[in-house]
């Protein structure tokens, strides 16, 4: 920004400053850790600032896993065929665990014939948490829920102004464990 541009800015509550340094740390390279007493929001993937990863319910397991690997996630939301709504959730554990084998055994399908919709976690099977509870909780509270329930991902829900529920975020057990200093 040049000095002439600064003069053209309207009066604002924001104060512009200059940096008195020749260099800054590269963003994202510093280690990031949390303590059990930190706010739970510090470990939530917030869909207001980061988009969710989705896979269509008709996708093959190999395609879904490849998409998740490419996106760097272990969990994706499953969409209906028209991509109008989320109908389930799929984790890497669902794909790589025994679910596909059980489904193939009972249906006599080959691995290539098994689809995401065959092994996904349907919405009515989810355990979810409300954003208002997350805003009042700590990382330790979240870890306790993961340890007590055995789930690997917790969708975070929020009510809209029309009192409908929507996905607001996601909590990941692996992320909490990776970031937690001195886990209890």
Steps between C-alpha positions, in 0.01 A plus 500: 500500500651833401487819704257657254264208556519549875392861464190396306373259768196630687518560873461168672508339841782282368844638567759429232850423620832413344722205588836579655667175398690360204333160523208308648450132587340301219129454586398145576850370570502562874385202707144527628393327817206515737451416864198323645395832656489685166160580348349215298454745211879499456489144363173515306509510121267794444304487174460877507873530423580168334289304257404143571611206289217310334462183297191385309316200639545313170881530504710187523695447820830536316392831344376630835823404676710657226298822523543508878875438472532777242311738731711390799205389713386181668131588492266620226132582492294295258264685268194378316529452125388854420740646755204671668557373851725304730364150560787346695861500607787276394835453673818340378447242773160415348667434164809319629333313787270200494184674375572440129589136565179439693294669231668294225440180697127564548428642154743287296629817333861553399705781653462705181120477529478631857396864515537768763127480580546132594736567792456867594378616839147622439395826665259331740792290633724800575588627842509879470574796724347848499722802428371672815638215710833509315531874565474427874732196503870425511725274294500265802120477485518406131769239565284350775206461259725330243639263764155415642323445167774354282398716204773652286311806373229718650292723275424836661149628432349847520142622479415749227267796550222278361584247775634245252824319572808524282858383519720765659818305551676175574708370788760234427643268763826464304539878479440548873748224589761640258478854637458422868799565725517252790173315430331373815 
